Amino acid sequence: MIADAYDACPEILDLNGDGKVSYVILEGERGHQDSLMRTEWAVQTLKNRGVDLEKLTGDRQLAKKPGRCPYGAVAGEISGAD
C-alpha cells in the first residue's frame, strides 16, 4: 500500500521534500524471527520499488531517556521500556 501511494504521489510520503521517505518501524517481540522477517520484507519491498528510504532510529535507548513526549506521556511509558 505504501509503495502504491508513493508511486501515485511521492510528495505525500516525502514530507520534508528531501527525496526520501523517512520511517520508523515498531517491531514486535525483540529477536522474534517472524517479526524480523516482516520488518525486513516491508523495507525491502519499498526499496525494490525504487523508494529511497531513511530509517530515523532503531535505538531503544532513546525512548528510555527522561522527558515528556509531545502527547503528554513519559517516553518510557509508551516505549515499553524495561
Secondary structure, DSSP 4 states (H G I P E B T S, - for coil): -HHHHHHH-GGGT-TTSSSSEEE----SSTT-HHHHHHHHHHHHHHHHTT--EEE----HHHHHSSSB-TTSSBHHHHHT--
